[in-house]
């Protein structure tokens, strides 16, 4: 998913890549955090995102996650949706059989 989003941030200020933010958000949602709660130092969240517990590398903060959720343009959202469809289709070895009622 992170590959289809455009990163227009000033590169010298970036601490977390789009891939890191995307995986952090997915794990937050899977853990039941629907809002962009500030879990940057939460040990379980850090473990799920492959961050060492004792490292000083925190996850994205609440403002960063809020930015991540609100910055995509229509084009970004369309490309994201196309990627999801491609991933879904590629998950099948052959086309599924559907029965219409």
N, C-alpha and C positions, 0 to 999 in steps of 0.2 A: 504494500500500500504506500509506503513512504517513497517508493521510486516514482510514482505517478504525480506526486505533489511537487509544486515548484517552491523552492526555498529562496525567498527574496529578502532574507535577513542580511544585515551587515555581517559578513563572514568573520570579522575580527572580534565581534561580540558574542559569537555563538559558543555556548557551553554544551548543549545537547543537540545531537543530530535529529533530523526528522524521524529516522528509524527508531532512535531511543524514545522519542516522545510518543510515537505511534505504539510501540510495544508497551510503554508505561501505561498509556490510556487503555489499551486492550486488557491488560492485567487488572487495572483498577475496576473496569466495568465487570470483568469476570469475578472479581472479589466482592461485588455488590456496591461499589462506590459509583453511583450514577453521576454525581456531581464531581467537579474537578477539585476534590478535597486536597489539602496540602499533605501529601504523604511522602515528601522528599526524603525524610529520614526514617521512615517506617521500615524496620528490618525485613519484614515479610515481603513488602513491595520491592525492596532493593534486591532481595534474593530472587524473586520472580523475574526481575529484569537483568539478571546476571551481574549485579553490582555486589562487591564484597561488603560484608557487614561492617568491617572496621575501616573501610576506605573513607576518605574524605569526599569522595565523589557522590554527591547527593543526586537524587532524581530531580526532574523538573518541578519547579515550584508551582503553586496554584495560579499565579498570574501567567506563567509560561504555558500551563496546560489550558488555561482559558483562551490565550492567544491561539494556541494550536487548534482548538476547536472552532474558533470563529474566523480565522483568516482565509480558509479556502474559498476560492472564487467558484462561480458556476462551472467554469471549465475544469477546475480541479476536481470538483464533485462528480462531474460527468466522467472524467478519466478514472476516478476512483471506482465508480460504479461499473465501468467497462472492465476494469481489472478484476473486480469481484465476480462478474459473470464469467470471465475467462478462467479464473481459478476454479469456479464451480464446474464449468464444462470440462476442464482438464482433469477433474477428479474422477471422471468416468472412463473406463476402458472402452466402452461402447455406449451408444445412445440408450438412455433408459426407455422402457416401454410404458407409455401412458394409455390408460383406458378412459375414454370420455363417457360420462353417464348421460 
